[in-house]
């Protein structure tokens, strides 16, 4: 398996985890009070926007030729770091509300 394929598989697995967290957050926010629900809705919406962008970038990365792949990978890594930070913030906020 090439480095590119291994990378795509690793990121695809991590994207599945983000997708599962998004579904969980959407289900949990229903049980929150109205003010908390709005706050969490904004966070979940932001996470979902970043997730959709990541999916598109991952497809672009997967379709890229080898000579462009490394360059696109660097941009994807930056975006992925931002998505992970947003996920961590959302998890922390939901934990605070459910503590």
ABEGO torsion letter per residue (X at the ends): XBAAAAAAAAAAAAAAAAAAAAAAAAAAAAABBAAAAAAAAAAAAAAAAAAAAAAAAAAAAAABBAAAAAAAAAAAAAAAAAAAAAAAAAAAAAAAAAX
